[in-house]
């Protein structure tokens, strides 16, 4: 599913994010969404979320 649309992302969903420090390499981090930080309905680089482990990044892929 598309991580660029806020409606697709739910708290508790398993996602793959790219953190700011990894944007150059594109390395993804998997985790569970604890908080959705982007207020707009769409974002071209992905909706920004905070994972349960505290990491923040933009959703590239929704796993489930």
BELHU-V77252 format. One record per backbone hydrogen bond with DSSP energy under -0.5 kcal/mol. CO is the residue of the C=O (numbers start at 1). NH is the residue of the N-H. E is the energy in kcal/mol with one decimal. If there is no record, write none. Layout:
CO/NH/E + CO/NH/E
This chain:
1/62/-1.0 + 2/5/-0.7 + 3/47/-2.8 + 4/6/-0.5 + 4/43/-2.0 + 5/8/-1.4 + 6/9/-1.6 + 8/10/-0.5 + 10/13/-2.0 + 13/15/-0.5 + 13/33/-2.4 + 14/63/-2.1 + 14/64/-1.6 + 15/31/-2.2 + 16/60/-2.9 + 16/61/-1.6 + 17/19/-0.5 + 17/29/-2.8 + 18/58/-2.0 + 19/22/-1.5 + 20/23/-1.3 + 22/26/-3.0 + 22/27/-0.7 + 27/19/-0.5 + 29/17/-3.1 + 31/15/-2.8 + 32/52/-2.2 + 33/12/-2.2 + 35/37/-0.6 + 35/50/-2.8 + 41/6/-2.9 + 43/46/-1.3 + 47/59/-2.6 + 48/37/-2.5 + 48/38/-1.4 + 49/57/-2.0 + 50/34/-2.9 + 50/35/-1.8 + 51/54/-2.0 + 55/51/-3.1 + 56/20/-0.5 + 57/49/-2.9 + 58/18/-2.1 + 61/16/-2.8 + 61/63/-0.6
